[in-house]
């Protein structure tokens, strides 16, 4: 991955890393000399993971909506099902938020 790094002396330069761990090690070892950094080009694995997480977000959103719809169908009929369905919908919403945080 390609990273733009600015030092405390206002020098800017590009540094290339094989993976995120290598970048984290470098930044950790030189943190007192670095003012800021910006990842300009991530590797394909990270992009693929982000795309997969985005797909999971869409899936979770759809499942959450279907569970809530099912809850609305069973609500007047059977409390045993409706409580479990609303709980499942809430858990799916929590999963959706957790996945969104991974992308930030």
N, CA, C and O atoms as a GROMACS GRO file, in nm:
protein
  416
    1UNK      N    1   0.083  -0.117   0.000
    1UNK     CA    2   0.000   0.000   0.000
    1UNK      C    3   0.088   0.124   0.000
    1UNK      O    4   0.200   0.123   0.053
    2UNK      N    5   0.038   0.227  -0.058
    2UNK     CA    6   0.112   0.353  -0.072
    2UNK      C    7   0.060   0.452   0.032
    2UNK      O    8  -0.061   0.477   0.040
    3UNK      N    9   0.152   0.508   0.111
    3UNK     CA   10   0.114   0.597   0.220
    3UNK      C   11   0.195   0.727   0.209
    3UNK      O   12   0.317   0.725   0.191
    4UNK      N   13   0.125   0.839   0.220
    4UNK     CA   14   0.188   0.970   0.223
    4UNK      C   15   0.211   1.007   0.370
    4UNK      O   16   0.117   1.009   0.449
    5UNK      N   17   0.337   1.035   0.404
    5UNK     CA   18   0.372   1.063   0.544
    5UNK      C   19   0.432   1.204   0.553
    5UNK      O   20   0.515   1.243   0.471
    6UNK      N   21   0.388   1.279   0.656
    6UNK     CA   22   0.444   1.412   0.683
    6UNK      C   23   0.515   1.408   0.818
    6UNK      O   24   0.458   1.361   0.916
    7UNK      N   25   0.638   1.455   0.821
    7UNK     CA   26   0.717   1.454   0.945
    7UNK      C   27   0.702   1.586   1.020
    7UNK      O   28   0.641   1.681   0.971
    8UNK      N   29   0.760   1.590   1.140
    8UNK     CA   30   0.752   1.712   1.222
    8UNK      C   31   0.831   1.827   1.160
    8UNK      O   32   0.810   1.942   1.197
    9UNK      N   33   0.920   1.795   1.067
    9UNK     CA   34   0.996   1.902   0.998
    9UNK      C   35   0.927   1.945   0.869
    9UNK      O   36   0.988   2.012   0.785
   10UNK      N   37   0.801   1.906   0.853
   10UNK     CA   38   0.717   1.941   0.737
   10UNK      C   39   0.761   1.874   0.607
   10UNK      O   40   0.718   1.915   0.499
   11UNK      N   41   0.844   1.773   0.615
   11UNK     CA   42   0.879   1.697   0.496
   11UNK      C   43   0.769   1.596   0.467
   11UNK      O   44   0.715   1.534   0.558
   12UNK      N   45   0.738   1.581   0.340
   12UNK     CA   46   0.637   1.484   0.298
   12UNK      C   47   0.702   1.385   0.203
   12UNK      O   48   0.788   1.420   0.123
   13UNK      N   49   0.659   1.260   0.214
   13UNK     CA   50   0.713   1.159   0.125
   13UNK      C   51   0.624   1.037   0.122
   13UNK      O   52   0.540   1.016   0.210
   14UNK      N   53   0.642   0.956   0.018
   14UNK     CA   54   0.565   0.834   0.002
   14UNK      C   55   0.644   0.716   0.057
   14UNK      O   56   0.766   0.710   0.042
   15UNK      N   57   0.574   0.625   0.120
   15UNK     CA   58   0.635   0.502   0.167
   15UNK      C   59   0.542   0.388   0.126
   15UNK      O   60   0.420   0.400   0.135
   16UNK      N   61   0.601   0.279   0.082
   16UNK     CA   62   0.524   0.163   0.039
   16UNK      C   63   0.537   0.052   0.142
   16UNK      O   64   0.646   0.024   0.192
   17UNK      N   65   0.425  -0.012   0.173
   17UNK     CA   66   0.422  -0.122   0.270
   17UNK      C   67   0.355  -0.243   0.206
   17UNK      O   68   0.266  -0.229   0.122
   18UNK      N   69   0.398  -0.360   0.247
   18UNK     CA   70   0.340  -0.484   0.197
   18UNK      C   71   0.199  -0.507   0.254
   18UNK      O   72   0.111  -0.556   0.184
   19UNK      N   73   0.180  -0.471   0.381
   19UNK     CA   74   0.051  -0.494   0.446
   19UNK      C   75   0.031  -0.393   0.559
   19UNK      O   76   0.120  -0.313   0.588
   20UNK      N   77  -0.083  -0.399   0.620
   20UNK     CA   78  -0.120  -0.303   0.725
   20UNK      C   79  -0.032  -0.320   0.849
   20UNK      O   80   0.004  -0.222   0.915
   21UNK      N   81   0.002  -0.444   0.882
   21UNK     CA   82   0.085  -0.469   0.999
   21UNK      C   83   0.221  -0.402   0.985
   21UNK      O   84   0.273  -0.343   1.080
   22UNK      N   85   0.280  -0.413   0.866
   22UNK     CA   86   0.409  -0.349   0.840
   22UNK      C   87   0.398  -0.197   0.855
   22UNK      O   88   0.486  -0.133   0.912
   23UNK      N   89   0.289  -0.141   0.805
   23UNK     CA   90   0.266   0.003   0.817
   23UNK      C   91   0.250   0.041   0.964
   23UNK      O   92   0.308   0.140   1.010
   24UNK      N   93   0.170  -0.036   1.038
   24UNK     CA   94   0.148  -0.006   1.180
   24UNK      C   95   0.279  -0.012   1.259
   24UNK      O   96   0.302   0.072   1.346
   25UNK      N   97   0.363  -0.111   1.229
   25UNK     CA   98   0.493  -0.122   1.297
   25UNK      C   99   0.579   0.002   1.269
   25UNK      O  100   0.638   0.060   1.360
   26UNK      N  101   0.585   0.042   1.143
   26UNK     CA  102   0.665   0.158   1.105
   26UNK      C  103   0.614   0.284   1.174
   26UNK      O  104   0.692   0.360   1.232
   27UNK      N  105   0.484   0.306   1.168
   27UNK     CA  106   0.426   0.426   1.230
   27UNK      C  107   0.446   0.425   1.380
   27UNK      O  108   0.471   0.528   1.442
   28UNK      N  109   0.434   0.306   1.440
   28UNK     CA  110   0.455   0.295   1.585
   28UNK      C  111   0.598   0.326   1.625
   28UNK      O  112   0.622   0.392   1.726
   29UNK      N  113   0.694   0.280   1.546
   29UNK     CA  114   0.836   0.304   1.576
   29UNK      C  115   0.877   0.449   1.552
   29UNK      O  116   0.972   0.496   1.614
   30UNK      N  117   0.809   0.518   1.464
   30UNK     CA  118   0.847   0.655   1.428
   30UNK      C  119   0.740   0.758   1.464
   30UNK      O  120   0.740   0.869   1.409
   31UNK      N  121   0.650   0.724   1.554
   31UNK     CA  122   0.536   0.812   1.583
   31UNK      C  123   0.577   0.950   1.634
   31UNK      O  124   0.507   1.048   1.609
   32UNK      N  125   0.690   0.959   1.704
   32UNK     CA  126   0.729   1.091   1.756
   32UNK      C  127   0.778   1.185   1.647
   32UNK      O  128   0.788   1.305   1.668
   33UNK      N  129   0.810   1.129   1.528
   33UNK     CA  130   0.858   1.211   1.417
   33UNK      C  131   0.751   1.236   1.310
   33UNK      O  132   0.776   1.310   1.215
   34UNK      N  133   0.634   1.174   1.325
   34UNK     CA  134   0.530   1.182   1.221
   34UNK      C  135   0.416   1.270   1.268
   34UNK      O  136   0.362   1.252   1.377
   35UNK      N  137   0.381   1.367   1.184
   35UNK     CA  138   0.270   1.457   1.214
   35UNK      C  139   0.139   1.398   1.162
   35UNK      O  140   0.038   1.399   1.231
   36UNK      N  141   0.143   1.348   1.039
   36UNK     CA  142   0.022   1.291   0.980
   36UNK      C  143   0.060   1.190   0.872
   36UNK      O  144   0.173   1.187   0.823
   37UNK      N  145  -0.038   1.109   0.836
   37UNK     CA  146  -0.019   1.015   0.726
   37UNK      C  147  -0.154   0.993   0.659
   37UNK      O  148  -0.259   1.012   0.718
   38UNK      N  149  -0.147   0.951   0.534
   38UNK     CA  150  -0.269   0.926   0.457
   38UNK      C  151  -0.245   0.804   0.368
   38UNK      O  152  -0.148   0.800   0.292
   39UNK      N  153  -0.333   0.707   0.380
   39UNK     CA  154  -0.322   0.589   0.295
   39UNK      C  155  -0.379   0.626   0.158
   39UNK      O  156  -0.496   0.659   0.146
   40UNK      N  157  -0.296   0.619   0.056
   40UNK     CA  158  -0.337   0.659  -0.078
   40UNK      C  159  -0.382   0.541  -0.163
   40UNK      O  160  -0.471   0.554  -0.246
   41UNK      N  161  -0.320   0.428  -0.140
   41UNK     CA  162  -0.354   0.312  -0.221
   41UNK      C  163  -0.347   0.189  -0.131
   41UNK      O  164  -0.240   0.153  -0.082
   42UNK      N  165  -0.461   0.127  -0.111
   42UNK     CA  166  -0.464   0.006  -0.029
   42UNK      C  167  -0.445  -0.115  -0.119
   42UNK      O  168  -0.467  -0.108  -0.240
   43UNK      N  169  -0.404  -0.223  -0.060
   43UNK     CA  170  -0.385  -0.342  -0.139
   43UNK      C  171  -0.520  -0.404  -0.176
   43UNK      O  172  -0.624  -0.370  -0.118
   44UNK      N  173  -0.517  -0.495  -0.273
   44UNK     CA  174  -0.639  -0.556  -0.325
   44UNK      C  175  -0.716  -0.633  -0.218
   44UNK      O  176  -0.839  -0.637  -0.221
   45UNK      N  177  -0.645  -0.696  -0.125
   45UNK     CA  178  -0.712  -0.774  -0.022
   45UNK      C  179  -0.800  -0.686   0.065
   45UNK      O  180  -0.910  -0.725   0.103
   46UNK      N  181  -0.752  -0.566   0.097
   46UNK     CA  182  -0.830  -0.474   0.180
   46UNK      C  183  -0.953  -0.427   0.103
   46UNK      O  184  -1.063  -0.422   0.159
   47UNK      N  185  -0.935  -0.394  -0.024
   47UNK     CA  186  -1.049  -0.352  -0.105
   47UNK      C  187  -1.152  -0.463  -0.117
   47UNK      O  188  -1.272  -0.439  -0.110
   48UNK      N  189  -1.104  -0.586  -0.135
   48UNK     CA  190  -1.195  -0.701  -0.146
   48UNK      C  191  -1.271  -0.721  -0.015
   48UNK      O  192  -1.390  -0.750  -0.017
   49UNK      N  193  -1.201  -0.707   0.097
   49UNK     CA  194  -1.266  -0.721   0.228
   49UNK      C  195  -1.370  -0.612   0.247
   49UNK      O  196  -1.480  -0.639   0.297
   50UNK      N  197  -1.338  -0.489   0.210
   50UNK     CA  198  -1.434  -0.379   0.222
   50UNK      C  199  -1.557  -0.402   0.136
   50UNK      O  200  -1.669  -0.373   0.179
   51UNK      N  201  -1.538  -0.455   0.016
   51UNK     CA  202  -1.653  -0.486  -0.070
   51UNK      C  203  -1.739  -0.595  -0.008
   51UNK      O  204  -1.861  -0.589  -0.013
   52UNK      N  205  -1.673  -0.696   0.051
   52UNK     CA  206  -1.747  -0.804   0.116
   52UNK      C  207  -1.824  -0.752   0.236
   52UNK      O  208  -1.940  -0.789   0.257
   53UNK      N  209  -1.762  -0.665   0.315
   53UNK     CA  210  -1.831  -0.607   0.430
   53UNK      C  211  -1.950  -0.522   0.386
   53UNK      O  212  -2.054  -0.524   0.451
   54UNK      N  213  -1.934  -0.449   0.277
   54UNK     CA  214  -2.045  -0.370   0.224
   54UNK      C  215  -2.160  -0.461   0.182
   54UNK      O  216  -2.277  -0.428   0.203
   55UNK      N  217  -2.127  -0.574   0.124
   55UNK     CA  218  -2.229  -0.672   0.086
   55UNK      C  219  -2.300  -0.727   0.210
   55UNK      O  220  -2.421  -0.746   0.210
   56UNK      N  221  -2.222  -0.753   0.317
   56UNK     CA  222  -2.281  -0.800   0.443
   56UNK      C  223  -2.376  -0.696   0.500
   56UNK      O  224  -2.481  -0.731   0.555
   57UNK      N  225  -2.340  -0.569   0.488
   57UNK     CA  226  -2.426  -0.462   0.538
   57UNK      C  227  -2.561  -0.466   0.466
   57UNK      O  228  -2.666  -0.455   0.530
   58UNK      N  229  -2.557  -0.482   0.336
   58UNK     CA  230  -2.681  -0.488   0.259
   58UNK      C  231  -2.763  -0.611   0.299
   58UNK      O  232  -2.885  -0.602   0.312
   59UNK      N  233  -2.696  -0.725   0.318
   59UNK     CA  234  -2.764  -0.847   0.360
   59UNK      C  235  -2.827  -0.831   0.498
   59UNK      O  236  -2.942  -0.870   0.519
   60UNK      N  237  -2.751  -0.774   0.592
   60UNK     CA  238  -2.802  -0.753   0.728
   60UNK      C  239  -2.923  -0.661   0.726
   60UNK      O  240  -3.020  -0.684   0.798
   61UNK      N  241  -2.916  -0.556   0.647
   61UNK     CA  242  -3.027  -0.462   0.637
   61UNK      C  243  -3.153  -0.532   0.586
   61UNK      O  244  -3.262  -0.510   0.638
   62UNK      N  245  -3.137  -0.615   0.485
   62UNK     CA  246  -3.251  -0.688   0.430
   62UNK      C  247  -3.307  -0.786   0.531
   62UNK      O  248  -3.429  -0.796   0.547
   63UNK      N  249  -3.221  -0.860   0.600
   63UNK     CA  250  -3.267  -0.956   0.700
   63UNK      C  251  -3.338  -0.885   0.815
   63UNK      O  252  -3.441  -0.931   0.864
   64UNK      N  253  -3.282  -0.771   0.858
   64UNK     CA  254  -3.345  -0.694   0.966
   64UNK      C  255  -3.486  -0.652   0.926
   64UNK      O  256  -3.580  -0.663   1.005
   65UNK      N  257  -3.500  -0.603   0.803
   65UNK     CA  258  -3.632  -0.560   0.756
   65UNK      C  259  -3.729  -0.677   0.746
   65UNK      O  260  -3.846  -0.663   0.781
   66UNK      N  261  -3.681  -0.793   0.699
   66UNK     CA  262  -3.767  -0.911   0.689
   66UNK      C  263  -3.810  -0.960   0.826
   66UNK      O  264  -3.926  -0.999   0.845
   67UNK      N  265  -3.718  -0.959   0.923
   67UNK     CA  266  -3.753  -1.001   1.058
   67UNK      C  267  -3.856  -0.907   1.120
   67UNK      O  268  -3.949  -0.952   1.186
   68UNK      N  269  -3.838  -0.778   1.098
   68UNK     CA  270  -3.934  -0.682   1.153
   68UNK      C  271  -4.070  -0.699   1.086
   68UNK      O  272  -4.173  -0.690   1.152
   69UNK      N  273  -4.070  -0.724   0.955
   69UNK     CA  274  -4.197  -0.748   0.885
   69UNK      C  275  -4.265  -0.872   0.942
   69UNK      O  276  -4.386  -0.872   0.964
   70UNK      N  277  -4.187  -0.978   0.966
   70UNK     CA  278  -4.243  -1.101   1.023
   70UNK      C  279  -4.296  -1.075   1.163
   70UNK      O  280  -4.400  -1.128   1.201
   71UNK      N  281  -4.224  -0.994   1.240
   71UNK     CA  282  -4.270  -0.956   1.373
   71UNK      C  283  -4.407  -0.889   1.365
   71UNK      O  284  -4.496  -0.920   1.444
   72UNK      N  285  -4.422  -0.798   1.270
   72UNK     CA  286  -4.550  -0.728   1.254
   72UNK      C  287  -4.662  -0.824   1.216
   72UNK      O  288  -4.778  -0.802   1.252
   73UNK      N  289  -4.630  -0.931   1.145
   73UNK     CA  290  -4.730  -1.029   1.106
   73UNK      C  291  -4.775  -1.113   1.226
   73UNK      O  292  -4.894  -1.144   1.238
   74UNK      N  293  -4.680  -1.149   1.316
   74UNK     CA  294  -4.711  -1.236   1.428
   74UNK      C  295  -4.753  -1.161   1.553
   74UNK      O  296  -4.805  -1.222   1.647
   75UNK      N  297  -4.732  -1.033   1.556
   75UNK     CA  298  -4.757  -0.955   1.678
   75UNK      C  299  -4.896  -0.978   1.737
   75UNK      O  300  -4.907  -1.006   1.857
   76UNK      N  301  -5.001  -0.967   1.658
   76UNK     CA  302  -5.133  -0.986   1.720
   76UNK      C  303  -5.166  -1.133   1.747
   76UNK      O  304  -5.261  -1.161   1.820
   77UNK      N  305  -5.091  -1.226   1.691
   77UNK     CA  306  -5.127  -1.367   1.699
   77UNK      C  307  -5.062  -1.439   1.817
   77UNK      O  308  -5.131  -1.497   1.900
   78UNK      N  309  -4.930  -1.434   1.824
   78UNK     CA  310  -4.859  -1.515   1.922
   78UNK      C  311  -4.741  -1.438   1.980
   78UNK      O  312  -4.645  -1.409   1.910
   79UNK      N  313  -4.750  -1.407   2.108
   79UNK     CA  314  -4.644  -1.330   2.173
   79UNK      C  315  -4.513  -1.408   2.178
   79UNK      O  316  -4.405  -1.348   2.178
   80UNK      N  317  -4.522  -1.540   2.182
   80UNK     CA  318  -4.402  -1.624   2.188
   80UNK      C  319  -4.312  -1.598   2.066
   80UNK      O  320  -4.190  -1.589   2.080
   81UNK      N  321  -4.371  -1.586   1.949
   81UNK     CA  322  -4.292  -1.560   1.828
   81UNK      C  323  -4.252  -1.414   1.815
   81UNK      O  324  -4.140  -1.382   1.777
   82UNK      N  325  -4.345  -1.326   1.847
   82UNK     CA  326  -4.318  -1.184   1.824
   82UNK      C  327  -4.201  -1.132   1.906
   82UNK      O  328  -4.120  -1.054   1.855
   83UNK      N  329  -4.189  -1.173   2.031
   83UNK     CA  330  -4.079  -1.126   2.115
   83UNK      C  331  -3.945  -1.176   2.061
   83UNK      O  332  -3.847  -1.102   2.059
   84UNK      N  333  -3.941  -1.301   2.019
   84UNK     CA  334  -3.817  -1.357   1.965
   84UNK      C  335  -3.780  -1.291   1.832
   84UNK      O  336  -3.662  -1.270   1.804
   85UNK      N  337  -3.879  -1.259   1.753
   85UNK     CA  338  -3.851  -1.196   1.624
   85UNK      C  339  -3.802  -1.053   1.640
   85UNK      O  340  -3.711  -1.011   1.568
   86UNK      N  341  -3.859  -0.978   1.733
   86UNK     CA  342  -3.813  -0.841   1.754
   86UNK      C  343  -3.673  -0.843   1.814
   86UNK      O  344  -3.591  -0.756   1.783
   87UNK      N  345  -3.644  -0.941   1.899
   87UNK     CA  346  -3.509  -0.956   1.955
   87UNK      C  347  -3.409  -0.988   1.843
   87UNK      O  348  -3.300  -0.930   1.838
   88UNK      N  349  -3.445  -1.080   1.754
   88UNK     CA  350  -3.358  -1.115   1.641
   88UNK      C  351  -3.335  -0.995   1.550
   88UNK      O  352  -3.224  -0.974   1.502
   89UNK      N  353  -3.439  -0.917   1.527
   89UNK     CA  354  -3.426  -0.797   1.444
   89UNK      C  355  -3.329  -0.698   1.509
   89UNK      O  356  -3.247  -0.637   1.440
   90UNK      N  357  -3.338  -0.681   1.639
   90UNK     CA  358  -3.248  -0.592   1.711
   90UNK      C  359  -3.104  -0.640   1.706
   90UNK      O  360  -3.012  -0.560   1.692
   91UNK      N  361  -3.084  -0.772   1.718
   91UNK     CA  362  -2.948  -0.828   1.709
   91UNK      C  363  -2.891  -0.807   1.569
   91UNK      O  364  -2.772  -0.780   1.554
   92UNK      N  365  -2.975  -0.820   1.469
   92UNK     CA  366  -2.930  -0.798   1.332
   92UNK      C  367  -2.891  -0.652   1.313
   92UNK      O  368  -2.794  -0.621   1.242
   93UNK      N  369  -2.966  -0.563   1.376
   93UNK     CA  370  -2.932  -0.420   1.369
   93UNK      C  371  -2.797  -0.394   1.437
   93UNK      O  372  -2.717  -0.314   1.388
   94UNK      N  373  -2.772  -0.461   1.549
   94UNK     CA  374  -2.642  -0.448   1.617
   94UNK      C  375  -2.528  -0.499   1.528
   94UNK      O  376  -2.422  -0.437   1.522
   95UNK      N  377  -2.551  -0.611   1.460
   95UNK     CA  378  -2.450  -0.665   1.369
   95UNK      C  379  -2.424  -0.567   1.255
   95UNK      O  380  -2.309  -0.546   1.215
   96UNK      N  381  -2.529  -0.507   1.204
   96UNK     CA  382  -2.517  -0.410   1.096
   96UNK      C  383  -2.430  -0.293   1.139
   96UNK      O  384  -2.343  -0.250   1.064
   97UNK      N  385  -2.453  -0.241   1.258
   97UNK     CA  386  -2.372  -0.129   1.309
   97UNK      C  387  -2.227  -0.169   1.333
   97UNK      O  388  -2.136  -0.090   1.306
   98UNK      N  389  -2.205  -0.290   1.382
   98UNK     CA  390  -2.068  -0.337   1.405
   98UNK      C  391  -1.991  -0.348   1.275
   98UNK      O  392  -1.873  -0.312   1.269
   99UNK      N  393  -2.056  -0.396   1.170
   99UNK     CA  394  -1.990  -0.408   1.040
   99UNK      C  395  -1.961  -0.269   0.983
   99UNK      O  396  -1.856  -0.248   0.924
  100UNK      N  397  -2.054  -0.177   1.000
  100UNK     CA  398  -2.031  -0.040   0.951
  100UNK      C  399  -1.910   0.023   1.019
  100UNK      O  400  -1.836   0.098   0.956
  101UNK      N  401  -1.890  -0.005   1.148
  101UNK     CA  402  -1.775   0.049   1.220
  101UNK      C  403  -1.644  -0.006   1.163
  101UNK      O  404  -1.542   0.063   1.165
  102UNK      N  405  -1.647  -0.130   1.114
  102UNK     CA  406  -1.527  -0.188   1.052
  102UNK      C  407  -1.485  -0.111   0.928
  102UNK      O  408  -1.366  -0.105   0.897
  103UNK      N  409  -1.578  -0.052   0.859
  103UNK     CA  410  -1.548   0.019   0.736
  103UNK      C  411  -1.499   0.161   0.760
  103UNK      O  412  -1.446   0.224   0.668
  104UNK      N  413  -1.515   0.212   0.879
  104UNK     CA  414  -1.473   0.350   0.908
  104UNK      C  415  -1.326   0.360   0.930
  104UNK      O  416  -1.274   0.468   0.955
   0.00000   0.00000   0.00000
